Amino acid sequence: MKIDVYNRKNTWKFFLFICAVGIGLVTLLYTETFLKKLRQEEEKRMLLWAEAVNTINNSPVDTEINLASMLIESNTTIPIIMTDESGSIIRYRNLDPNKEELESYQKEELERMKAENEPIEIRIDALQVNYLYYRNSTLLRQLRLYPWVLLGVIGLLVTVAYLAFSASRRSEQNRVWTGMAKETAHQIGTPLSSLMGWIHLLKDQNVEQMIVEEMDKDVKRLELLTDRFSKIGSIPEKKPQALVPLIERALDYLRKRTSSKIHIGFTPEEESKAWQVLLNAPLFEWVLENLIKNSIDAMGGVGKIEVELSEMGGYYKILVRDTGKGMTAAQGRRIFRAGFTTKKRGWGLGLTLAKRIVEEYHGGTLTLLSTELGKGSVMQMRIPKI
């Protein structure tokens, strides 16, 4: 049974995301409950404050009103504005000391208070009523922001930790792939040397020339593959190369080893034959062959592949268009991940290494331009101009 590592990884990511969202919601719910209680307490304080003002206003001159005065003076945090029946401001407290004398500022604060809380009536006498408006205290407003700041800091720390972990994991994967590639090149080298000796022996035995030539081509191909694998993980030597001959050489090799029911087309414009780029020819050919082979595998033995070459700003653009089975959007997002493959066989490293060769070694890009189930896919490679 085949195990999809990335499906499991995505399941864990989703689970951790749900846990993080759950923690955030619980934190916000708890904080909101706590703040609701604080608001209720502040509302009680404002009712007491209004009652104290009412007591002072309605008490005879010689009445002891120390308690009421203490209640009024005890409010040092909650901003308040008192108005008469016509809406004119007659008293304010705990506003910004640098602006509180400005009439425009007082009116702005009054509008905010009206939007935030219902006013408290203070009846002076049978004919006169004042209104007390208030806002949440500075402390309450700061506490309201606290959980969001806390969640932001936690999110930032989690993001930094995730990015650091991902970078470390990618670095480790790169070392593993590099080691595998070099070890593969080393292991191929021994039987390859033996095959070269056998070909020389066949030539001396007067075996049919065509057979020997084809075998010799395949041995040279193995030598090229060995050279490609040995270069992975090293800084490749790049030289100015004509693009069209490189593409034609890779396609010619594949045409001879592919079913006649699969058409591989490439018709470059005349002007493109002079285009040159700075690249490593063996690695570039390996990338192109990998893309073509993926297209061949996706078509089930019958279909059409078109390779197109054009200019795109400071790049030369190469499209590989096939009439294969295509992919879902979810599969398309994962095709460059190591270990992901839609085939029954394979390690899922081809496109990962191809992308690394194009982007890290040659400064270009390799992307899935489009894909549709039952209609095929289009891969796009961009290589910088010299």
C-alpha positions, -999 to +999 in steps of 0.1 A: +000+000+000+014+034-010+017+060+017+011+096+008+035+114+031+022+148+022-014+140+028-004+130+064+017+162+068-012+183+056-035+165+080-012+174+109-009+210+097-047+213+096-050+197+131-024+222+145-041+251+128-075+241+143-058+238+177-043+273+173-077+287+163-093+270+192-068+285+217-073+319+201-111+317+204-109+305+240-086+333+249-108+359+232-139+345+248-124+345+283-111+380+278-144+393+265-162+377+295-137+394+318-141+428+300-179+425+302-177+423+340-153+453+341-177+473+319-206+464+343-185+476+372-177+508+355-214+513+347-222+509+384-195+534+393-211+559+368-245+554+384-230+561+418-212+591+404-245+604+390-262+598+422-235+617+441-238+647+417-276+646+422-272+645+460-249+675+460-272+695+436-303+688+457-288+691+492-291+723+513-260+744+516-252+734+552-257+697+546-227+674+551-219+660+517-184+646+522-193+611+510-208+624+478-178+646+471-155+616+478-174+596+452-171+623+426-134+628+432-127+591+432-133+588+395-098+594+380-099+569+350-134+570+334-138+599+309-171+617+314-190+646+299-222+662+314-247+681+293-279+700+299-312+692+281-302+712+251-269+692+247-245+719+258-215+707+277-215+719+313-189+696+329-162+671+319-136+650+336-107+627+327-103+639+291-070+644+274-054+673+295-037+686+264-070+690+244-098+692+270-102+729+267-108+727+229-145+728+221-140+707+189-123+680+210-151+680+236-177+676+209-158+647+193-155+630+226-192+635+233-201+618+200-179+589+209-195+585+243-230+587+228-220+558+204-205+538+232-229+540+261-265+551+269-265+584+290-275+585+326-302+610+336-294+634+365-326+651+376-317+685+391-354+694+399-388+689+385-380+710+354-343+705+349-325+673+337-288+668+330-272+639+311-241+621+320-221+605+291-191+583+296-166+560+278-147+530+289-117+538+309-082+538+294-073+506+313-104+488+299-095+498+264-060+486+268-072+453+282-094+449+252-064+452+229-042+429+251-055+395+238-050+406+201-015+418+209-008+385+227-021+364+198-001+385+173+031+379+193+024+342+196+015+340+159+047+358+150+068+334+171+050+304+156+056+317+121+093+323+128+097+289+143+079+272+114+100+291+088+132+281+107+121+245+109+111+244+072+145+259+062+163+234+083+143+205+069+148+217+033+185+219+040+186+184+053+165+171+024+190+188+000+219+170+016+201+137+014+192+142-023+227+154-031+242+123-013+218+100-032+226+115-065+264+113-060+261+077-047+239+068-078+266+083-101+293+063-082+273+030-084+265+035-122+302+041-129+314+005-123+290-014-146+293+014-171+330+009-175+323-028-180+297-021-207+321+001-226+346-028-227+319-052-239+310-027-268+346-027-279+346-064-278+314-066-299+330-043-325+359-067-328+335-096-332+319-080-363+285-077-348+259-058-369+270-021-370+236-006-362+232-027-330+267-017-318+260+020-326+227+021-308+243+004-278+271+029-279+246+057-279+229+043-248+262+039-230+271+075-238+237+084-224+245+066-192+278+085-191+258+117-194+234+107-167+263+098-144+278+132-151+245+149-143+240+131-110+276+139-100+269+176-106+239+178-082+249+195-050+280+212-067+282+246-083+277+237-120+299+252-147+278+274-170+287+284-205+270+304-232+249+278-251+225+281-281+190+271-269+175+256-300+203+229-306+201+218-270+163+214-271+165+196-305+192+172-292+171+163-261+139+158-282+157+137-309+170+113-283+135+109-267+117+105-301+138+074-309+129+058-276+092+067-275+061+051-290+053+062-326+018+070-313+033+099-293+041+130-314+068+153-299+068+186-318+092+216-318+091+242-345+113+271-335+111+305-351+141+314-373+152+342-351+152+320-320+181+299-335+205+326-325+193+329-289+220+320-263+218+315-226+243+309-198+237+274-186+250+239-179+241+219-209+238+184-193+217+196-164+194+217-187+189+187-210+181+166-179+154+191-168+138+192-203+139+154-206+123+151-172+094+173-183+089+154-216+090+120-198+064+132-173+042+142-202+047+109-220+038+090-188+006+112-184-006+102-219-007+065-216+011+057-249-010+080-272-009+118-275+008+149-285+036+170-269+045+205-282+076+223-271+074+261-276+102+287-273+096+324-270+109+356-254+094+370-221+110+402-208+145+393-196+139+356-201+135+329-227+104+309-221+100+272-228+066+256-227+060+219-226+023+213-236+008+178-235-025+162-241-022+139-211-047+131-183-040+164-164-042+169-127-065+183-100-057+217-086-046+201-053-022+178-072-009+207-092+000+226-060+021+197-048+040+184-078+073+201-069+073+186-034+098+159-027+081+125-024+049+135-042+040+116-074+009+106-093+025+075-107+023+040-092+061+038-093+088+064-086+101+084-057+087+117-066+121+135-068+123+143-106+104+176-106+118+186-072+154+183-086+144+199-119+130+229-101+161+232-080+184+230-111+164+257-129+159+281-100+190+277-078+216+269-104+204+289-134+184+317-118+152+309-137+118+296-128+099+263-133+062+263-128+030+245-137+013+270-160-020+252-163-036+218-159-070+203-165-083+168-159-087+149-191-071+177-213-035+179-203-009+202-186+014+230-195+048+234-178+067+266-181+105+270-178+121+305-179+159+309-183+175+344-180+190+360-210+227+367-211 
